[in-house]
Amino acid sequence: MVATTLWWIGNVLLLVVVLPVVVVLLNRVLAAVERIRAASDDILEHGLELAGQLDNVPALLATTDATVAQIAAGATRYGGGVAQLLPPKEKGA
């Protein structure tokens, strides 16, 4: 008789205390999973948009050598002009 009473008390405690705690914790875990799923969907969507923008990169890189040569020529002209504006460097300094 005592064992049956203790069994029912244990069942009631399980239903009243443990089960709501499990439900609350499960709800928190599922909410975090939904936030992660939304973030991953957003990353996938924008990653695909970015990948679509990269189609022109090989054509743009083909013109890089000419651009670097133009910049180098301009920098050389600028350096020569600045050198003419500055006073001559003293040997002791």
Phi, psi and omega in degrees: 000317181293320180296322179292320179295316178296324178299315180291324177296318177297319178296318179295317178298321178299315181288325186273325187252305189287314183299315176297324178295318179296319179295318179296315180295319177297321178297318179294320180294316180294325177295319178294321178297320178295320177295320178295318180297318179296318180294319180291324176296321178295318178296317180297316181298311183286332176294322177292323176297318180295318179298326177293332180282347184271001181297329184275355186299315179300321179293323178290324179291335179294334181267002184295318183299318179294321180294316179297320179296320178294318180294320179297319179295318178295320179294323178294317177297318180296315179298321178294321178293320179292322180298326179288332181281330184279149177292156179298147181281134179280148184291329184278344186269000000 
